[in-house]
Amino acid sequence: MSVTQPVYAAFRAIGAYVPQKILSNADLEKMVDTSDEWITKRTGIKERHIAADNEFTSDMGAKAAALAIKRSGLEKEEIDLVVCATVTPDYFNMPSTACIISDKLGIKNVQAFDISAACSGFVYGLSVAKAFVESGMRKNVLVIGAEKFSSIVDYTDRSTCILFGDGAGAAVISATKNKEEGFVDIHASADGAYADFLVTPAPGSRNPVSQKVLDEGLQYVQMKGNETFKLAVKTLTKDVKEILEKNNIRSEEIPHFIPHQANYRIIKAVGDALKMREDQVALTVHKYGNTSAASIPMAINDLWESGKLKKGELMLLDTFGGGLTWASALLPFSGESV
C-alpha cells in the first residue's frame, strides 16, 4: 500500500500597488480641524495614497496580483483559485471583486470569491488558501487584499479621515512537498459582540439605500477609536503569544514581525509587550496609513523590494479588524529573494 506524501502551502511571491496621489497631513489640515503634529503623535501616519476617481478596488488588486504572478514564475493559466479580501468592493453585493480581478487578469473559468474580514482579510485569505492547497483541491492560489477606503471615508470626520488610505497587495500560495517551505500555523477568530466598534452602517439589508442614509452619512465608516485601540492591543498581544507558544518559537527568533499597519501606537504597544526589537518590526503606517486588508501584503512587499526579506526567513503576521476579527500566521517566505 503506497503512502501519499503530504502537501504543504508555500508563500511563493508577493506584489503590491499604491495609487499615485498622496494625501499628506498638511493637506488634511486644510480640510478638517487637525494638525500634522496631532496626527503624527496619535497615529504615526504622515501620508496616505488615494485612488483616482476612475481607479477602483479591482484595478489596484489586478495590478498587485499581476506583479505577484510574474514574480512567482507561474503563468496566469496555472492559477486555479482567486480570493480577494476587501470591504470596499467595486460593487455593493455582486459581482465579487475577485471575479472582476480575474477577468482583468485574463484568468478564465477559475473559482473566485471575496472575503469580508476588514483588516484581517488578507490573513483570513491565507488560511483559506492553506486549506485548499493542503487538501489537494488547488495547487496555486492567488490571495489579494485590496481597498479603496477613500470611497467610504467621510472627509469632514477628523476621527476617521486621517487614518485610512488606498492600495493593494497580493500573494501566490502554491503547493509544495517540502515541509520546510510550508506554512507553520495560522490562527483566525472573530467576535461579533463587538461589531459596532468598527462599522459601515449602510447600504445593507439593515439600512437600504434611502435619502435618510445619505443625509445621515451612514454610508461612511464609523469607529469607536478608544475602545478599538484598547481591545486591539490586548487581542493582538494575546494571539501572538499563543501562536508562538503553541509552535515553541521565541519572539526573538522571528526575523520579520509584520503587524497590521493601523496605528503606530498599537504596533509599538504590541511589539513592546512581545519584547520585539525595532529591527524585527515592519513599519509602513507612516507612508500608507491604514489600508485595511491591503496593509499586511503591502508591508511584506516593501520588505521584499528593499531586499530585507530573504528566502526561507520566517514571517509572523498579526492583524485585527472590523467584525471584530483577528488573525495571526507563522510562515516562511518561500519565494526568491531580490
DATAQUI-V510891 format. One record per backbone hydrogen bond with DSSP energy under -0.5 kcal/mol. CO is the residue of the C=O (numbers start at 1). NH is the residue of the N-H. Records with the same first field share a line. If there is no record, write none. Layout:
CO=NH / NH
This chain:
2=4
8=176
9=183
10=12 / 174
11=334
13=172
15=170
17=168
21=50
22=24
23=48
24=28
25=29
26=30
27=30
28=31 / 32
32=34
35=39
36=40
37=41
38=42
39=43 / 44 / 45
40=44
43=264
46=25
48=23
49=166
50=21
52=55
54=56
56=60
57=61
58=62
59=63
60=64
61=65
62=66
63=67
64=68
65=69
66=70
67=71
68=72
69=73 / 74
70=73
75=78
76=79
80=111
81=142
82=113
83=85 / 144
84=86 / 115
85=146
96=100
97=101
98=102
99=103
100=104
101=105
102=106 / 107
103=106
106=108
111=82
113=84
115=86 / 117
117=120
118=121
120=124
121=125
122=126
123=127
124=128
125=129
126=130
127=131
128=132
129=133
130=134
131=135
132=137 / 138
133=136
139=175
140=80 / 81
141=143 / 173
142=83 / 144
143=171
144=85
145=169
147=167
148=151
149=152
150=153
152=221
153=155
154=157
156=158
157=160 / 161
158=162
160=163 / 164
163=290
165=149
167=147
168=17
169=145
170=15
171=143 / 173
172=12 / 13 / 174
173=141
174=10
176=8
177=179
178=181 / 182
179=182
181=11
182=332
185=330
187=328
189=326
191=194
192=195
194=197
195=198
197=224
199=201 / 222
207=203 / 204
210=214
211=215
212=216
213=217 / 218
214=217
217=220
218=202
220=201
222=199
223=225
224=228
225=229
226=230
227=231
228=232
229=233
230=234
231=235
232=236
233=237
234=238
235=239
236=240
237=241
238=242
239=243
240=244
241=245
242=246
243=247
244=249
245=248
250=253
251=254
253=255
256=258 / 316
257=259 / 282
258=318
260=262
263=267
264=268
265=269
266=270
267=271
268=272
269=273
270=274
271=276
272=275
277=280 / 281
278=281
280=257 / 282
284=287 / 288
285=289
286=46 / 47
289=291
290=165
291=294
292=295
294=298
295=299
296=300
297=301
298=302
299=303
300=304
301=305
302=306
303=308 / 309
304=307
308=310
310=313
313=333
314=256
315=317 / 331
316=258
317=329
318=260
319=327
321=324 / 325
324=191
325=321
326=189
327=319
328=187
329=317
330=184 / 185
331=315
332=11 / 334
333=312
